[in-house]
Structure formats: structure tokens, C-alpha cells
Amino acid sequence: MQRPEFHNLSHCEREKIFIKHFLSTQSTNPIFYAFNSETAKNAVHFATNLNEDNNTSLSKILLIDSYVNISTGVISSNLLNQICGPYPTFSELYNDTFDHVVHTYLLPILMIFVLITNFFVCLVFSKPQMRSPVFFLLFLIGIVELTNCCLPLPMYIAQSVYKRTAWWTNLPIKNFTIAKNLLNNTYWELAPNDYYQTSDNMIASEASAWSTVFLPTITHTISVWLTVALALQRVIHLTAFNLTSKICNLSSTGKIFIIISCLAITLHWPLLSSRFILFQPIQLKSSITEDSLHINQRANSVQCLWNIVYNLPNIVMKCHLIQPVYMIFYFYARIILIHILPCGILIALTIILVIKMHNIIKLRKRLGLRQTNDSSSLNHCKCKLFCCVCKRFNSKDPIIDTHNLNKTICILTAKKSSINPQAISRMLIVVLIKFIAMHLPNAIVLTIYVLRKMWKVDNSTQTNNEDTLIETTTEEIIQGLDDDNKQILFTFAYNDTMNRTINLSETNHILIDDYLGKAVILCNLVILVSYQLNFVIYYVMSTQFKETFNNLCFIKYFTLNRD
């Protein structure tokens, strides 16, 4: 939003008027961002348009002319930080002992073990003899969890080696002498050194975001809801057996996977729509006042920023260019749909499975099937094997010797005996209980963490004027606003929270927030451990999985060499 008389002025004259307006606001934050690209202009336009919202009193409060000048290419950090944040964030990961141990040792090592165990899980479930709807779902879950660890692992290893999140660059040690010399004859100087504790490479920052945040978030969502589908499928198998062949088959399982994947991408679209833009952090010189500005204006000896902005050091900012209300909705939907709701559904389905299995065991005892189960299964196998043998003898194949025939019967009998629906149900119950035990604490801690963050935003928006744009207004105008206008202001602070907490990587110096952040990290590590426990559960509780795993070529070779 620019004043009409600006169109007839030069860039330098517009810059002086802009600085004069800013100095008149008595703001305590002199940090600005310069910009010179079309994508940056679009982001700045979006930030300024959010303030207008067809509300004249709100426009008076924000005094846009004092915070942004698109024609000059300058925007206040107070305004831009509502939709943008540096990426990677200004982080102190490796200054804290706990974070150092987690990110340097535990996280990469756990991910490597997850890769190994899930590789074997996917390999076993991909074998033809493991082809069933239940095992196919477990195979898909293994693939998704494998992808979830493969994507961020290279970045985490590089960060642990270089001891910084933006490992591909080191802005603070770069020589900014040229930029400083160019700024000597202007009203500006470089921002404090802390503002350069991030990246200046847009491609590297975007690759880091996609590999460590965006895609892992989607794959984790898919994994969670595939687990829900697995439990639901088993409940249908036990409660409505007639529908099993129609609903619980390989074709419908594949369709369920595609639907869940599409819904996960749709849910996280606000996150995926983020844009990575280069800005140049600068600040007004402390010596600049309205009087000195007037003197320099008469002398006309100061160079304007527009002429040197291309030579200033850049930093990458990640911007959410959607309405704040959608980000608020996404943030709460993420907590509900990924953590609270799946855990609630799985608790209910697990209880149903346990009750059904208990009823089946009671029924088997009452009918006396427990004692005759082995003999009936053997007779059933013998009938099928007898038919199979008769067919082979009646065929025109060459005569089969007795040794090969006995070997065939043993193999077929073993395969038949290893398929036990009750054993599969028991295994799935253990898998679901493990999932709930690992994910429920994470859901509780993360919900508390996010709600506290949002509460802090509300509280700081109402009480701390220095951290928001309300700092520049008078009490009379604020008191004259109705609740709707105040809520619009709150959405900016909410959107700022999205940038700072979406990846749960902001270092918070308040004790309780620090403990909550560490609790979230510990819960995530526990979930990584749970991925490895799947292999142990499958191997111990599924005879078919165990036999298939032991029959893998390299496993057999290793066993023979050991013997």
C-alpha cells in the first residue's frame, strides 16, 4: 500500500520518506529486510494485504507506510516475520548437551537400525508365500517407515558431522567487507551476526525442508492411518467374516493405500505450499535520527539502498503464503488427525479385537476344539496332500521318486500349519498395543506443547506490545477496536508461531518449554525404537514370517557358515 504522491518520486526520495515515517513511530525494532526479486515482492504484497482486510481502524493501527515500502524494496521484520521465518531456523542444537547427544549420536544410529530392520521386513513380506491382505498392509507400513527414515538420514548425518543445521554453508565466517563498505554511505548497516546463523542457498534449504520435514511428515501420517486400516481390517475379519473377501483383499488394500496417501498430501498442503525466498537483513544505523535525516537530505550526499541491494548478503526465508486462519486450522487439524484421533480409534479397535479373541478362545474350549485342533488340521492337510499326490501320479510327468515326494509333503504340511488366523490376530494385537503405548505419550506431550505455544501467543499478543505490530499504536485506538478486529491481529501472531514451531526446532529458554521440547524429542526417539520392535514381533509371533526370513539366501548362508 503506497501513497499516491510516491509515484512521482525517485527511489532515494521514497526511501527517505519511508525512514522518516518509521522514525516517527518510535519503534524499538530497527531490523528490516531488503528484497529485489518478484517472489519476494509477492510475499511482501501478501503480508501487507493481510493487514488491510477491509478494516480502516486496523489499517490505522498498522501504519503500513512506516513498515514496508515495496517500491524501495524494504520491509520491517515486525511485519515480515508474521508470514516468514529463516530456514533453517536460528538454532542452538549443538550448544545443549542433550540436543548434541540426540542429534549427533542417537538419531542417526536409530535411523540406521530402522533402515536395516525395515529392509528385512519389506523383503520378507514381498515374497510370494506371504501374499495376503494383512501381510500386504504390513509390507506397505514397512515401506513407508523405511522411506520415513531414508529421507532425512543424509541431512542428519551431515548436521552431526558439521555441528550446524545449515551444514552446507557458514555465513558468519564469510567476509562481508564489500557489503559493509557499500553501506557506509547509506542510512543502513548489516543486521546483527545472529541473523546470519542460517542458509544463503535457496536450493539447499528447500532440499533440507523436503527431506527432513515435508515428506517425513506425510509418510508418518500415511503410516499412522495404515495402522488404523490394519486394525479395522482385522476387526472386520473377526466380526463380519462374510465381508472379508469383498473388503479385505489385495485390490481393496491397494486402493486404501492410495486414498490415505492422497488425503495425507491434502492435509499437509498448507505446509507444502511454503515458499523459499531470499531476503537481505539490514538495520537502520543507530546514529540516524529525524534531524540527521533532514540534514543529509539537504546535503544530498547519501546513497540510497536501491542501488546496492544486489550486493548485500542473502538469507533464506520460508514463507507461508496462505491466510492465517487456514494455518491455524491446519495446525490444530494436524494434532487431531495425526495424534489424538488415530490413538482413540486404535484403542477402541484393540479393545474389540481383544474381546473377540477372548470369545473365540472360550468358544473353542466349550466345543472341545482345543484338544482336537492338531489332529483335524493334520487330517485336513492330508486330504489336500492326497489329492495333490494323486494328481501328480495321474499326470504324464516322469515318475517321482519317494524321497522327493516325501520332501514335497513335508514342505506343503509346514506351509499349511504355519498359516494360523488366531496367531496372526494375536500378533496384530501386540503390534497395536505397542503402537498405542509408543504414540499415545507423544500425542499427549505434543498436544500440551502446541496448546501452550498457542496460549503464549494469545497472552503475548494481549500483554506484550514489543513483540507485535501493536507496539506502534496508541491505547485509545486499541480500546476502540471490537473483538473481531483484535482477533485479526492475533492471527498474525498465530502465523508467526507456525514458522517457529512447525518443525519443533525453536530453542526456547523458558524452563517448562525447554522440558516440553525435550519430551517431544524423546517421544520421537521412542517411536523410532518402535519401528524396530515390529521386526521382533513379526519374527517371534509369526511362524510364517520366521520361516520365510530363515529361508532367505543370505540368512541361510550365514547360518551354515556359523554352524
Beta strands, then each sheet from edge to edge (+ up, - down):
strand 1: 31-34
strand 2: 68-69
strand 3: 74-76
strand 4: 84-86
strand 5: 188-190
strand 6: 275-284
strand 7: 315-319
sheet 1: 2+ 3- 1+ 6- 5+
sheet 2: 2+ 3- 1+ 6- 7+ 4-
end
